[in-house]
Amino acid sequence: MNRQTHDKPQSPITPAQAAWELAQCVVHLMQIDAHAVGGLWLRAAHGPVRSTWLNALDQAFDPLVKLPLNVDWQGLHGGIDLSLSLREGRVQWQSGALQRAHGGVVVLPMAERAPSELCASLGQCLDTPRVQAQSMASPQAASWGLVALDEADDDEPGLHAALADRLAFWLDLRQLSMWDAPAFEPLSAPTVHKARALRAQLQPDPQRMQRLGQAGWELGIASARATWLAWQVALSHAALQGRDHLDDEDEHFAMLAVLMPRATRMPAPPQQPDPALQEQESAPAPPSSEAESSCEPPADPAPQDESPNESSDAGHDEQDMTVESACAALPPDLLAQCLAAGWSSRSQRASATGLGQRSRTQGASGRPLPARAGRPHGGARLDLPTSLRHAIARQRLREQDRQAAPEGASSGRLLWRMEDLHVRRRQPSERCCVILAVDASGSTALQRLAQAKGAVELLLAQSYVRRDAVCVVGFRGREAQCLLPATRSLVRAKRVLAAMTGGGGTPIASALSECVQQAMQLGRQGLTPLLIVLSDGRANVSLEGIGGRAQAHSDAMGLAQRVRLMGLSSVWVDTAPQPEPLAQALSNAMGARYVPMPQVRSQQLAQVMQSAMSEARITASA
């Protein structure tokens, strides 16, 4: 019994245990040099697992600065303290969040919602070489690491691709339970100091760096920054283990922690040499006539010619062994799960709000409004004439402050206070998107489809000036489908509308369901949706795609009430030859504007749509 107990093999490490051990090691490596590795992209929902890891992070780093998403440029990078400068009469500087985080980490909650301007600023500072902070007015001089907390689901866009590319570690702790995440202690101060000293003494190894780059290429990683981050992680791991040189274990860990989460393909298996081809190459070549006539024996190949081939073969074998060992250490189906979740494809996609793209200044366009008191920050501009009028009108009330000031300090100078500052305001112009639900069933296709196509083309021609968009949803047969996503492209709209065919049933419930989904998506993008339905209201297909007028009308009424509860501005254009009671009932349930148009034309329909868009824009601005 005892022998069987001693000979029993140990249970293998589960994927959850491996993920948590990696999360602990990440904290230790960031303690050594957080700026060198960039930081961590952590995907985890609210719960005990993330709370346990964040508690250890809070104990490991001082300072730890939490960055709100609405932070402005001055709050992030620092700048002039207006209140103190106006009171003291000379320029006074205040520190930003990045200066306060020098030597620690910056935590970005809800990183999936971070605006592109904030991601661009953080990415620029992470690209800056690490130097000592000499003044509080130089945010790029501070050295810190970033921890981006991503709470997005698999079907939602996550952290900005360019910012994620600058972070060495990508961790996913969503599948862990509280039993898989015991509390752990960070490194002590003497251990961190010793590891930093060892890391500074490590010498570069071009051969290992080349192997990491080759491994990244075999895994389909397009960014060269990943190789550099893997090298920095290998250096920190060697220092953490107390070594003054890099080992295969450090290279293996860097590949496992940095390169594997970014992989977009499985490494190709090594090609096996063909035995027939090897026999042909090893067979001696037939002697030529010149060789037979020559009395001199053939010269022996130089030994130095074989050494490069042997070294290259050995290098290839070592590279293959490194990649294979890293793949073998992964839990089963981990790489397949990463590819299915879209981590790598999302990190390499071209985002419409990419880094470096010029953004529109807040309040730079729109109808001018009266100025209001406030600080000129967050894109707001100072209204100097209004500020001067308020300051001059209050100079007599400030004579006491002028007399208390040192002699000559305030003589002949205008005394400013924070309440004097006023900023400009403009009425923001709301961008609108028309969701046009076109009934292409057999009852209305021959009568109204051509007019609907012409109305959409006229509306697109007018939307370019207002920067509005149009989305076309066609419904016929058993279900509805989005034929044209939100766009302002006139050429694309013409192609889609020309290919629209008519005939079949009238699935109004499916059309309203599709319109609700499109409206919710447009609302998340910052657009004001407006729903316009062109139908006679004679529903004969239910939401499940089954025929039957009673059930179809009941489903349509339910979804129409949902549109009304959403507060979605809507217009119902009755395309029947005579006003249809069913269309009026659905319009009332939606809270829509009912427009009967027995003799509708494209120009008239476009005018109705344009007036509805103006009303929706005014309502959204209010």
PLY file of the C-alpha trace (Angstrom):
ply
format ascii 1.0
element vertex 622
property float x
property float y
property float z
element edge 621
property int vertex1
property int vertex2
end_header
0.00 0.00 0.00
2.76 2.42 0.92
4.72 1.58 -2.21
1.69 2.19 -4.36
1.12 5.48 -2.60
4.68 6.66 -3.17
4.72 5.49 -6.78
1.44 7.20 -7.62
2.12 10.00 -10.13
1.18 13.52 -9.26
-1.96 14.97 -10.80
-1.27 17.31 -13.71
-1.81 21.04 -13.37
-5.23 22.10 -14.57
-5.62 25.00 -17.04
-7.18 27.11 -14.28
-4.19 26.56 -12.00
-1.79 27.36 -14.84
-3.63 30.58 -15.63
-3.58 31.68 -11.99
0.13 30.87 -11.60
0.80 32.97 -14.68
-1.26 35.81 -13.19
0.88 35.68 -10.02
4.08 35.68 -12.03
2.89 38.70 -14.01
2.61 40.74 -10.81
6.13 39.72 -9.80
7.59 40.54 -13.21
5.88 43.93 -13.28
7.38 44.67 -9.86
10.83 44.26 -11.35
10.29 46.58 -14.33
6.72 47.47 -15.28
7.64 50.06 -17.90
9.86 47.65 -19.84
7.07 45.09 -20.32
4.40 47.73 -20.94
1.77 46.17 -18.75
-1.15 43.79 -18.82
-4.40 43.38 -20.74
-6.63 41.58 -18.23
-9.95 40.15 -19.34
-12.01 39.38 -16.25
-15.45 40.24 -14.99
-16.30 41.68 -11.60
-15.92 39.00 -8.96
-13.66 37.45 -6.33
-11.04 36.35 -8.87
-10.35 39.83 -10.15
-10.65 41.33 -6.66
-8.02 38.91 -5.31
-5.62 39.75 -8.12
-6.19 43.51 -7.77
-5.59 43.31 -4.01
-2.20 41.73 -4.66
-1.48 44.41 -7.25
-2.37 47.13 -4.74
0.03 45.64 -2.20
2.81 45.31 -4.76
2.79 48.85 -6.16
2.91 52.23 -4.56
1.72 54.41 -6.18
-1.27 52.82 -7.92
-3.32 55.35 -9.87
-6.81 54.56 -11.19
-7.53 56.45 -14.38
-11.11 57.51 -15.17
-12.28 57.33 -18.76
-13.38 60.96 -18.81
-9.97 62.32 -17.83
-8.91 65.30 -19.93
-5.47 66.19 -21.24
-4.58 68.33 -18.26
-5.67 65.70 -15.77
-3.61 63.08 -17.60
-0.42 65.00 -18.41
-0.60 67.92 -16.00
-0.40 71.59 -16.86
-0.97 75.07 -15.53
-2.98 75.38 -12.35
-5.24 78.27 -13.31
-6.70 78.86 -9.87
-3.33 79.04 -8.13
-1.70 80.97 -10.98
-4.37 83.65 -10.95
-4.16 83.96 -7.17
-0.34 84.08 -7.00
0.16 86.19 -10.10
2.69 83.80 -11.67
2.56 80.48 -13.47
1.97 77.50 -11.20
2.07 73.90 -12.46
0.04 70.93 -11.32
0.94 67.28 -11.79
-1.10 64.85 -13.87
-2.07 61.26 -13.28
0.94 59.92 -15.19
3.43 61.90 -13.09
1.77 60.68 -9.90
2.10 57.09 -11.14
5.89 57.32 -11.56
7.41 54.07 -10.33
4.04 52.32 -10.08
1.16 51.29 -12.30
-1.83 52.96 -13.93
-5.09 50.98 -13.74
-7.60 51.66 -16.53
-11.05 50.27 -15.61
-13.52 49.51 -18.40
-10.70 49.72 -20.92
-12.94 48.46 -23.71
-14.77 51.81 -23.58
-11.67 53.99 -23.53
-11.80 56.74 -26.19
-9.23 56.74 -28.95
-7.66 60.00 -27.71
-6.92 58.45 -24.31
-5.52 55.28 -25.91
-3.30 57.39 -28.18
-1.86 59.33 -25.22
-1.19 56.18 -23.20
0.37 54.42 -26.17
2.66 57.36 -26.91
3.88 57.47 -23.32
4.48 53.69 -23.28
6.64 54.04 -26.39
8.83 56.64 -24.69
12.11 55.24 -23.35
12.25 54.94 -19.59
14.20 57.81 -17.99
14.15 59.50 -14.66
11.39 62.03 -14.10
13.15 65.38 -13.86
10.16 67.70 -13.59
6.46 67.40 -13.02
5.83 69.18 -16.32
7.27 66.32 -18.40
4.80 63.41 -18.37
6.83 61.39 -20.86
9.68 61.18 -18.33
7.62 59.15 -15.85
8.02 55.38 -15.85
4.95 53.27 -15.12
3.08 50.18 -16.27
-0.48 49.94 -17.51
-3.12 47.46 -16.34
-6.11 47.55 -18.70
-9.21 45.89 -17.22
-11.39 44.65 -20.08
-14.95 43.56 -19.27
-16.18 43.03 -22.84
-17.73 39.78 -24.04
-16.45 37.77 -26.98
-18.94 39.36 -29.38
-18.06 42.93 -28.31
-15.04 45.03 -29.27
-12.41 44.94 -26.57
-9.36 47.02 -25.81
-8.03 49.19 -28.60
-5.76 47.12 -30.83
-2.86 49.58 -30.86
-2.85 49.88 -27.08
-3.10 46.11 -26.58
-0.10 45.66 -28.87
2.03 47.68 -26.44
1.21 45.44 -23.47
3.30 42.31 -23.04
0.82 40.18 -21.12
-2.66 39.14 -22.27
-4.54 37.23 -19.57
-8.05 35.82 -19.56
-9.36 34.93 -16.09
-13.06 34.76 -16.98
-13.20 30.96 -16.69
-11.67 30.85 -13.20
-13.74 30.40 -10.07
-13.04 31.69 -6.60
-11.68 28.24 -5.61
-9.04 28.50 -8.35
-7.70 31.87 -7.15
-6.13 31.71 -3.67
-4.53 34.85 -2.27
-0.81 35.33 -2.86
1.86 37.69 -1.64
3.88 40.04 -3.89
7.65 40.21 -3.81
9.34 41.89 -0.88
11.36 45.08 -1.32
14.80 43.40 -0.89
13.88 40.73 -3.45
12.78 43.37 -5.95
15.96 45.37 -5.43
18.12 42.28 -5.96
16.20 41.27 -9.09
16.55 44.75 -10.58
20.27 44.67 -10.01
20.56 41.28 -11.72
18.43 42.47 -14.65
20.70 45.46 -15.22
23.70 43.10 -15.51
22.16 40.79 -18.13
23.84 40.93 -21.50
21.93 40.75 -24.81
21.85 37.41 -26.59
21.25 37.90 -30.35
20.74 34.17 -30.93
17.90 33.90 -28.42
16.30 37.09 -29.69
16.43 35.70 -33.21
14.71 32.53 -32.06
11.95 34.55 -30.43
11.44 36.50 -33.65
11.35 33.32 -35.69
8.82 31.83 -33.27
6.63 34.90 -33.61
6.71 34.59 -37.38
5.77 30.91 -37.23
2.84 31.74 -34.94
1.55 34.36 -37.39
2.28 37.45 -35.27
2.54 40.47 -37.56
3.80 42.99 -34.99
7.53 43.14 -34.31
6.82 44.78 -30.97
5.74 41.41 -29.58
9.26 40.04 -30.07
10.78 42.94 -28.18
8.29 42.57 -25.33
9.00 38.83 -25.18
12.71 39.62 -24.87
12.06 42.06 -22.02
9.93 39.46 -20.25
12.72 36.89 -20.63
15.19 39.28 -18.98
12.86 39.96 -16.06
12.13 36.24 -15.63
15.83 35.42 -15.46
16.33 38.11 -12.83
13.32 36.81 -10.91
14.87 33.34 -10.81
18.16 34.80 -9.51
20.25 34.10 -12.62
22.83 36.41 -14.13
22.36 34.88 -17.60
19.46 33.82 -19.77
18.43 30.17 -19.81
16.13 28.08 -21.99
13.52 28.31 -19.25
13.41 32.10 -19.60
13.03 31.87 -23.37
10.33 29.26 -22.99
8.40 31.36 -20.48
8.56 34.48 -22.68
7.18 32.53 -25.61
4.43 31.02 -23.48
3.38 34.29 -21.80
3.79 36.82 -24.63
3.76 35.11 -28.02
1.21 32.34 -27.53
-1.77 34.60 -26.67
-1.04 36.61 -29.83
-0.81 33.55 -32.11
-3.01 33.51 -35.20
-2.02 30.09 -36.53
-0.51 26.84 -35.41
3.19 26.44 -36.20
3.83 24.33 -39.27
5.24 20.86 -38.53
8.87 20.34 -39.54
9.22 19.01 -43.04
10.51 15.43 -43.22
13.23 14.92 -45.82
12.42 12.66 -48.75
14.48 9.39 -48.55
14.68 9.11 -52.34
15.99 12.67 -52.60
18.55 11.97 -49.90
19.80 8.90 -51.79
20.16 10.93 -54.98
22.10 13.62 -53.15
24.36 11.10 -51.40
25.11 9.15 -54.61
28.45 10.16 -56.27
28.15 12.15 -59.45
29.29 10.42 -62.67
32.77 11.51 -63.75
32.92 13.86 -66.68
35.30 13.63 -69.60
37.43 16.44 -68.25
37.73 14.67 -64.91
38.76 11.43 -66.57
41.42 13.13 -68.64
42.79 14.97 -65.66
45.42 13.21 -63.62
44.88 15.35 -60.56
42.50 13.95 -57.93
39.50 16.08 -56.99
40.15 18.54 -54.23
38.71 17.68 -50.85
35.99 20.06 -49.64
37.17 22.54 -47.10
36.13 21.74 -43.56
34.90 25.31 -43.03
32.25 24.75 -45.72
30.50 22.12 -43.62
30.45 24.05 -40.36
27.93 26.71 -41.44
25.50 24.04 -42.64
25.88 22.09 -39.46
25.38 25.19 -37.32
22.33 26.25 -39.32
20.82 22.78 -39.04
21.45 22.81 -35.33
19.88 26.26 -35.09
16.78 25.09 -36.95
16.50 22.02 -34.73
16.83 24.13 -31.60
14.24 26.57 -32.93
11.81 23.75 -33.69
12.37 22.26 -30.24
11.69 25.65 -28.61
8.40 26.15 -30.45
7.31 22.56 -29.87
8.10 22.71 -26.16
6.13 25.93 -25.78
3.15 24.44 -27.63
3.35 21.27 -25.58
3.25 23.24 -22.32
-0.06 24.84 -23.29
-3.30 23.40 -21.91
-5.39 21.50 -24.47
-7.33 23.66 -26.95
-5.97 26.89 -25.47
-4.68 28.21 -28.78
-7.90 27.20 -30.51
-9.91 29.06 -27.87
-7.80 32.19 -28.34
-8.32 32.04 -32.10
-12.06 31.47 -31.70
-12.34 34.37 -29.24
-10.70 36.66 -31.76
-7.93 38.09 -29.55
-5.30 38.13 -32.26
-7.58 39.20 -35.08
-8.93 41.99 -32.90
-5.41 43.16 -32.05
-4.47 43.39 -35.73
-7.69 44.82 -37.14
-7.85 48.28 -38.66
-10.04 50.29 -36.35
-12.04 53.22 -37.58
-10.93 55.17 -34.52
-7.30 54.15 -34.72
-4.35 55.73 -32.95
-3.08 58.82 -34.67
-6.40 59.62 -36.30
-7.31 63.25 -35.89
-10.44 63.66 -33.81
-12.94 66.45 -33.88
-12.57 68.97 -31.06
-15.45 68.97 -28.66
-17.61 72.02 -29.19
-15.81 73.12 -32.36
-18.91 72.99 -34.55
-22.55 73.84 -34.14
-24.72 76.87 -33.52
-23.06 79.40 -31.12
-24.58 79.69 -27.64
-23.98 82.24 -24.86
-20.75 81.72 -22.95
-20.82 80.19 -19.49
-18.48 80.30 -16.52
-15.99 77.46 -16.45
-12.41 76.35 -16.97
-11.04 75.98 -20.51
-10.31 72.26 -20.43
-11.57 69.16 -22.19
-11.59 70.90 -25.58
-13.53 73.96 -24.37
-12.12 77.29 -25.57
-11.76 80.44 -23.51
-14.11 83.29 -24.39
-11.71 86.17 -23.79
-14.08 89.16 -24.36
-16.67 87.79 -21.92
-13.98 86.95 -19.36
-12.53 90.47 -19.60
-15.95 92.07 -19.08
-16.54 90.04 -15.92
-13.05 90.76 -14.56
-13.20 94.53 -15.21
-16.61 94.84 -13.56
-15.21 93.36 -10.32
-11.96 95.30 -9.98
-13.35 97.70 -7.33
-14.40 94.77 -5.18
-10.80 93.54 -5.29
-9.14 96.74 -4.09
-8.59 95.13 -0.72
-6.60 92.32 -2.35
-4.63 94.91 -4.31
-3.70 96.83 -1.14
-2.72 93.62 0.69
-0.40 92.56 -2.13
3.32 93.51 -2.00
4.16 96.96 -3.33
4.46 96.94 -7.09
3.17 93.38 -7.41
-0.33 94.32 -8.53
-0.11 98.01 -9.46
-1.61 98.60 -12.86
-2.41 94.91 -13.31
-5.81 93.37 -13.83
-6.72 91.05 -10.98
-8.15 87.74 -12.24
-10.13 85.11 -10.41
-11.51 81.75 -11.46
-15.06 83.06 -11.55
-14.05 85.48 -14.31
-13.21 82.76 -16.80
-15.89 81.92 -19.36
-15.79 79.34 -22.11
-17.44 79.23 -25.49
-20.42 77.00 -26.14
-21.99 75.64 -29.27
-25.13 73.66 -29.91
-23.84 70.23 -30.96
-25.13 68.97 -34.25
-26.52 65.48 -33.72
-25.82 62.97 -36.46
-28.87 61.02 -37.45
-29.32 57.64 -39.12
-32.54 56.67 -40.86
-33.50 53.02 -40.52
-35.68 52.48 -43.57
-37.80 49.32 -43.34
-39.07 48.58 -46.85
-41.90 46.14 -47.39
-40.87 44.02 -50.39
-43.70 41.50 -50.10
-45.99 40.63 -52.96
-48.76 43.02 -51.84
-46.67 46.19 -52.07
-43.59 45.36 -54.12
-45.09 46.26 -57.49
-46.60 49.52 -56.19
-44.05 51.08 -53.79
-40.67 49.42 -54.21
-39.56 51.68 -57.04
-40.62 54.81 -55.11
-38.75 53.60 -52.02
-35.57 53.09 -54.02
-35.80 56.59 -55.43
-36.49 58.11 -52.01
-33.41 56.47 -50.48
-31.21 57.77 -53.28
-32.53 61.31 -52.81
-32.10 61.04 -49.04
-28.49 59.87 -49.41
-27.74 62.79 -51.72
-28.98 65.19 -49.02
-27.33 63.36 -46.12
-23.77 64.12 -47.22
-24.07 67.76 -46.15
-25.60 66.89 -42.77
-23.30 63.87 -42.31
-26.32 61.64 -41.78
-26.54 57.95 -42.66
-29.16 55.55 -43.99
-29.77 51.90 -43.09
-32.07 49.77 -45.26
-33.95 46.77 -43.86
-35.93 44.73 -46.37
-38.57 42.21 -45.33
-40.32 39.64 -47.44
-41.02 35.93 -47.23
-40.40 34.55 -43.74
-37.93 37.01 -42.24
-36.30 40.42 -42.54
-32.67 41.18 -43.19
-30.44 44.22 -43.13
-29.70 44.87 -46.78
-27.62 48.00 -46.23
-25.83 48.84 -42.95
-25.54 52.46 -41.89
-23.76 54.26 -44.72
-23.58 57.53 -46.64
-22.24 55.93 -49.78
-24.62 56.67 -52.66
-22.98 54.16 -54.99
-23.26 51.34 -52.48
-26.89 52.15 -51.75
-27.79 52.12 -55.44
-26.22 48.70 -55.89
-28.08 47.21 -52.91
-31.40 48.74 -53.84
-31.12 47.67 -57.45
-30.68 44.06 -56.31
-33.77 44.18 -54.04
-36.50 41.85 -55.30
-40.15 41.61 -54.32
-42.62 38.85 -53.58
-43.66 36.57 -50.71
-45.23 37.12 -47.31
-45.15 40.17 -45.02
-43.10 39.48 -41.84
-43.63 42.83 -40.10
-42.71 41.43 -36.67
-39.35 40.21 -37.94
-38.77 43.60 -39.58
-39.47 45.52 -36.38
-37.22 43.15 -34.42
-34.36 43.75 -36.87
-34.95 47.51 -36.71
-34.80 47.47 -32.91
-31.44 45.69 -33.00
-30.09 48.16 -35.55
-31.32 51.10 -33.45
-29.59 49.79 -30.33
-26.35 49.32 -32.23
-26.53 52.81 -33.72
-27.23 54.29 -30.30
-24.03 52.72 -28.96
-22.14 54.34 -31.84
-23.39 57.81 -30.92
-25.94 58.15 -33.73
-29.56 59.20 -33.34
-31.72 56.48 -34.96
-34.95 57.29 -36.80
-37.24 54.47 -37.94
-39.31 54.84 -41.11
-41.52 51.90 -42.09
-42.98 51.63 -45.59
-45.72 48.99 -45.47
-49.45 48.51 -45.71
-49.50 46.81 -42.29
-51.02 43.54 -43.50
-48.82 41.15 -41.57
-49.26 37.47 -42.41
-46.01 35.89 -41.12
-45.30 35.53 -37.37
-42.00 36.16 -35.64
-41.15 32.43 -35.89
-41.65 32.52 -39.66
-45.00 30.69 -39.59
-47.99 31.87 -41.61
-51.15 33.11 -39.91
-52.56 36.61 -39.82
-53.77 36.59 -36.20
-50.46 35.50 -34.68
-48.50 37.67 -37.10
-50.49 40.78 -36.17
-50.13 39.97 -32.43
-46.34 39.66 -32.74
-46.15 42.88 -34.73
-48.18 44.76 -32.11
-45.89 43.51 -29.33
-42.77 44.70 -31.11
-44.43 47.99 -32.02
-45.05 48.63 -28.32
-41.39 47.83 -27.64
-40.37 50.49 -30.17
-42.54 52.99 -28.30
-41.04 52.04 -24.92
-37.55 52.60 -26.34
-38.48 56.17 -27.20
-37.43 55.65 -30.80
-38.62 58.35 -33.20
-40.56 56.67 -35.98
-42.70 57.34 -39.05
-45.13 54.91 -40.65
-45.73 55.46 -44.35
-48.89 53.63 -45.40
-48.26 52.30 -48.90
-51.77 50.89 -49.39
-53.95 52.37 -52.17
-56.34 53.52 -49.42
-55.55 54.24 -45.73
-55.27 50.86 -44.04
-56.67 50.41 -40.47
-54.04 47.79 -39.64
-51.26 50.22 -40.51
-52.88 52.91 -38.38
-53.12 50.52 -35.42
-49.44 49.59 -35.68
-48.49 53.24 -36.05
-50.40 54.16 -32.90
-48.79 51.29 -30.99
-45.35 52.53 -32.05
-46.14 56.14 -31.24
-45.14 56.91 -34.81
-46.17 59.65 -37.15
-48.71 58.18 -39.56
-48.41 59.35 -43.18
-50.94 57.91 -45.66
-49.69 58.42 -49.20
-51.86 56.77 -51.80
-50.11 58.65 -54.58
-46.63 58.74 -53.05
-43.64 59.77 -55.10
-39.94 59.62 -54.39
-39.56 63.38 -53.90
-42.51 63.57 -51.51
-41.27 60.59 -49.53
-37.80 62.10 -49.25
-39.28 65.35 -47.94
-41.23 63.49 -45.27
-38.08 61.65 -44.23
-36.06 64.86 -44.10
-38.61 66.61 -41.88
-38.74 63.59 -39.57
-34.94 63.60 -39.32
-34.96 67.27 -38.34
-37.51 66.61 -35.60
-35.53 63.63 -34.30
-32.33 65.72 -34.27
-33.99 68.52 -32.30
-35.44 66.01 -29.81
-32.03 64.36 -29.30
-30.34 67.74 -28.74
-32.95 68.75 -26.18
0 1
1 2
2 3
3 4
4 5
5 6
6 7
7 8
8 9
9 10
10 11
11 12
12 13
13 14
14 15
15 16
16 17
17 18
18 19
19 20
20 21
21 22
22 23
23 24
24 25
25 26
26 27
27 28
28 29
29 30
30 31
31 32
32 33
33 34
34 35
35 36
36 37
37 38
38 39
39 40
40 41
41 42
42 43
43 44
44 45
45 46
46 47
47 48
48 49
49 50
50 51
51 52
52 53
53 54
54 55
55 56
56 57
57 58
58 59
59 60
60 61
61 62
62 63
63 64
64 65
65 66
66 67
67 68
68 69
69 70
70 71
71 72
72 73
73 74
74 75
75 76
76 77
77 78
78 79
79 80
80 81
81 82
82 83
83 84
84 85
85 86
86 87
87 88
88 89
89 90
90 91
91 92
92 93
93 94
94 95
95 96
96 97
97 98
98 99
99 100
100 101
101 102
102 103
103 104
104 105
105 106
106 107
107 108
108 109
109 110
110 111
111 112
112 113
113 114
114 115
115 116
116 117
117 118
118 119
119 120
120 121
121 122
122 123
123 124
124 125
125 126
126 127
127 128
128 129
129 130
130 131
131 132
132 133
133 134
134 135
135 136
136 137
137 138
138 139
139 140
140 141
141 142
142 143
143 144
144 145
145 146
146 147
147 148
148 149
149 150
150 151
151 152
152 153
153 154
154 155
155 156
156 157
157 158
158 159
159 160
160 161
161 162
162 163
163 164
164 165
165 166
166 167
167 168
168 169
169 170
170 171
171 172
172 173
173 174
174 175
175 176
176 177
177 178
178 179
179 180
180 181
181 182
182 183
183 184
184 185
185 186
186 187
187 188
188 189
189 190
190 191
191 192
192 193
193 194
194 195
195 196
196 197
197 198
198 199
199 200
200 201
201 202
202 203
203 204
204 205
205 206
206 207
207 208
208 209
209 210
210 211
211 212
212 213
213 214
214 215
215 216
216 217
217 218
218 219
219 220
220 221
221 222
222 223
223 224
224 225
225 226
226 227
227 228
228 229
229 230
230 231
231 232
232 233
233 234
234 235
235 236
236 237
237 238
238 239
239 240
240 241
241 242
242 243
243 244
244 245
245 246
246 247
247 248
248 249
249 250
250 251
251 252
252 253
253 254
254 255
255 256
256 257
257 258
258 259
259 260
260 261
261 262
262 263
263 264
264 265
265 266
266 267
267 268
268 269
269 270
270 271
271 272
272 273
273 274
274 275
275 276
276 277
277 278
278 279
279 280
280 281
281 282
282 283
283 284
284 285
285 286
286 287
287 288
288 289
289 290
290 291
291 292
292 293
293 294
294 295
295 296
296 297
297 298
298 299
299 300
300 301
301 302
302 303
303 304
304 305
305 306
306 307
307 308
308 309
309 310
310 311
311 312
312 313
313 314
314 315
315 316
316 317
317 318
318 319
319 320
320 321
321 322
322 323
323 324
324 325
325 326
326 327
327 328
328 329
329 330
330 331
331 332
332 333
333 334
334 335
335 336
336 337
337 338
338 339
339 340
340 341
341 342
342 343
343 344
344 345
345 346
346 347
347 348
348 349
349 350
350 351
351 352
352 353
353 354
354 355
355 356
356 357
357 358
358 359
359 360
360 361
361 362
362 363
363 364
364 365
365 366
366 367
367 368
368 369
369 370
370 371
371 372
372 373
373 374
374 375
375 376
376 377
377 378
378 379
379 380
380 381
381 382
382 383
383 384
384 385
385 386
386 387
387 388
388 389
389 390
390 391
391 392
392 393
393 394
394 395
395 396
396 397
397 398
398 399
399 400
400 401
401 402
402 403
403 404
404 405
405 406
406 407
407 408
408 409
409 410
410 411
411 412
412 413
413 414
414 415
415 416
416 417
417 418
418 419
419 420
420 421
421 422
422 423
423 424
424 425
425 426
426 427
427 428
428 429
429 430
430 431
431 432
432 433
433 434
434 435
435 436
436 437
437 438
438 439
439 440
440 441
441 442
442 443
443 444
444 445
445 446
446 447
447 448
448 449
449 450
450 451
451 452
452 453
453 454
454 455
455 456
456 457
457 458
458 459
459 460
460 461
461 462
462 463
463 464
464 465
465 466
466 467
467 468
468 469
469 470
470 471
471 472
472 473
473 474
474 475
475 476
476 477
477 478
478 479
479 480
480 481
481 482
482 483
483 484
484 485
485 486
486 487
487 488
488 489
489 490
490 491
491 492
492 493
493 494
494 495
495 496
496 497
497 498
498 499
499 500
500 501
501 502
502 503
503 504
504 505
505 506
506 507
507 508
508 509
509 510
510 511
511 512
512 513
513 514
514 515
515 516
516 517
517 518
518 519
519 520
520 521
521 522
522 523
523 524
524 525
525 526
526 527
527 528
528 529
529 530
530 531
531 532
532 533
533 534
534 535
535 536
536 537
537 538
538 539
539 540
540 541
541 542
542 543
543 544
544 545
545 546
546 547
547 548
548 549
549 550
550 551
551 552
552 553
553 554
554 555
555 556
556 557
557 558
558 559
559 560
560 561
561 562
562 563
563 564
564 565
565 566
566 567
567 568
568 569
569 570
570 571
571 572
572 573
573 574
574 575
575 576
576 577
577 578
578 579
579 580
580 581
581 582
582 583
583 584
584 585
585 586
586 587
587 588
588 589
589 590
590 591
591 592
592 593
593 594
594 595
595 596
596 597
597 598
598 599
599 600
600 601
601 602
602 603
603 604
604 605
605 606
606 607
607 608
608 609
609 610
610 611
611 612
612 613
613 614
614 615
615 616
616 617
617 618
618 619
619 620
620 621
